[in-house]
Amino acid sequence: MKREGTVEWFKEEEGYGRIMLDHEEEIHVFVHFSSISYDRERFPDNFRYLQQGQKVSFNLIERAGLGDQKYVAENVIIISD
């Protein structure tokens, strides 16, 4: 299911972060750099990352048994900075 949200935080050096779903602040979504869609202009060296406050769209995946990381983002596209 395609959803939108805001990057809450992202650790470039670790390659992961968290997205907060729009209109559902209680749901936090884990995001890994490998799930960020490649954009040649934005990531010319193929090093993909997100910045706090960016608006993104993504496929929301629910994974059982991950504890706090129940929701995972895949196919993440940056909408705006």
Backbone hydrogen bonds in HBPLUS format (Angstrom, degrees):
<---DONOR---> <-ACCEPTOR-->    atom                        ^
c    i                          cat <-CA-CA->   ^        H-A-AA   ^      H-
h    n   atom  resd res      DA  || num        DHA   H-A  angle D-A-AA Bond
n    s   type  num  typ     dist DA aas  dist angle  dist       angle   num
A0060-LEU N   A0001-MET O   2.91 MM  59  5.63 167.5  1.92 158.4 157.4     1
A0003-ARG N   A0058-PHE O   2.74 MM  55  5.48 162.9  1.76 164.2 169.8     2
A0058-PHE N   A0003-ARG O   2.92 MM  55  5.48 152.1  1.99 148.1 153.8     3
A0022-ASP N   A0004-GLU O   3.14 MM  18  6.05 173.5  2.14 139.4 137.5     4
A0005-GLY N   A0056-VAL O   2.93 MM  51  5.52 151.4  2.02 154.3 159.3     5
A0056-VAL N   A0005-GLY O   2.95 MM  51  5.52 164.2  1.97 149.9 153.6     6
A0006-THR N   A0020-MET O   2.96 MM  14  5.37 155.5  2.02 148.5 152.7     7
A0020-MET N   A0006-THR O   2.85 MM  14  5.37 168.8  1.86 157.4 157.6     8
A0007-VAL N   A0054-GLN O   2.91 MM  47  5.40 158.6  1.96 152.4 159.5     9
A0053-GLY N   A0007-VAL O   2.87 MM  46  5.14 176.7  1.88 144.8 144.7    10
A0008-GLU N   A0018-ARG O   2.81 MM  10  5.52 149.2  1.91 140.8 150.3    11
A0009-TRP N   A0018-ARG O   3.38 MM   9  5.55 158.9  2.43 140.4 143.3    12
A0018-ARG N   A0009-TRP O   2.87 MM   9  5.55 158.9  1.91 153.5 156.9    13
A0011-LYS N   A0016-TYR O   2.86 MM   5  5.66 165.0  1.88 165.0 161.2    14
A0014-GLU N   A0011-LYS O   3.08 MM   3  5.32 135.4  2.29 103.5 115.7    15
A0015-GLY N   A0011-LYS O   2.67 MM   4  5.78 144.3  1.79 155.9 168.4    16
A0033-PHE N   A0015-GLY O   2.83 MM  18  5.16 155.7  1.88 153.7 149.3    17
A0017-GLY N   A0031-VAL O   2.84 MM  14  5.27 146.3  1.95 151.8 158.7    18
A0031-VAL N   A0017-GLY O   3.04 MM  14  5.27 155.9  2.10 135.5 133.6    19
A0019-ILE N   A0029-VAL O   2.80 MM  10  4.98 157.6  1.85 144.4 152.2    20
A0029-VAL N   A0019-ILE O   2.77 MM  10  4.98 166.3  1.79 155.1 158.9    21
A0021-LEU N   A0027-ILE O   3.46 MM   6  6.18 170.2  2.47 164.5 167.3    22
A0024-GLU N   A0021-LEU O   3.34 MM   3  5.30 163.5  2.37 118.6 117.6    23
A0027-ILE N   A0024-GLU O   2.96 MM   3  5.77 168.1  1.98 128.2 132.1    24
A0030-PHE N   A0071-TYR O   2.95 MM  41  6.20 162.7  1.98 150.3 144.8    25
A0073-ALA N   A0030-PHE O   2.89 MM  43  6.16 155.6  1.95 172.7 173.3    26
A0035-SER N   A0032-HIS O   2.86 MM   3  5.55 162.7  1.89 124.8 130.7    27
A0036-ILE N   A0033-PHE O   3.13 MM   3  5.45 166.8  2.15 113.1 117.2    28
A0076-VAL N   A0035-SER O   2.78 MM  41  5.89 160.5  1.82 154.3 158.2    29
A0037-SER N   A0076-VAL O   2.76 MM  39  5.54 172.4  1.77 152.3 155.0    30
A0043-PHE N   A0039-ASP O   2.75 MM   4  5.68 161.9  1.78 167.2 172.8    31
A0046-ASN N   A0043-PHE O   2.96 MM   3  5.06 163.8  1.99 115.4 118.5    32
A0054-GLN N   A0051-GLN O   3.11 MM   3  5.85 164.4  2.13 144.7 145.4    33
A0055-LYS N   A0080-SER O   2.93 MM  25  5.19 153.8  2.00 143.8 152.1    34
A0079-ILE N   A0055-LYS O   2.76 MM  24  5.33 159.2  1.80 140.2 145.4    35
A0080-SER N   A0055-LYS O   3.32 MM  25  5.19 159.2  2.36 128.7 131.6    36
A0057-SER N   A0077-ILE O   2.87 MM  20  5.30 157.1  1.92 150.7 158.4    37
A0077-ILE N   A0057-SER O   2.84 MM  20  5.30 162.4  1.87 157.2 161.5    38
A0059-ASN N   A0074-GLU O   2.78 MM  15  5.08 175.3  1.79 162.3 161.3    39
A0074-GLU N   A0059-ASN O   3.00 MM  15  5.08 149.7  2.09 142.3 151.0    40
A0061-ILE N   A0072-VAL O   2.87 MM  11  5.13 163.5  1.90 160.7 164.1    41
A0072-VAL N   A0061-ILE O   2.83 MM  11  5.13 162.2  1.87 153.2 159.1    42
A0063-ARG N   A0070-LYS O   2.76 MM   7  5.25 178.6  1.76 169.3 169.7    43
A0069-GLN N   A0066-LEU O   3.10 MM   3  5.17 151.3  2.19 132.2 124.9    44
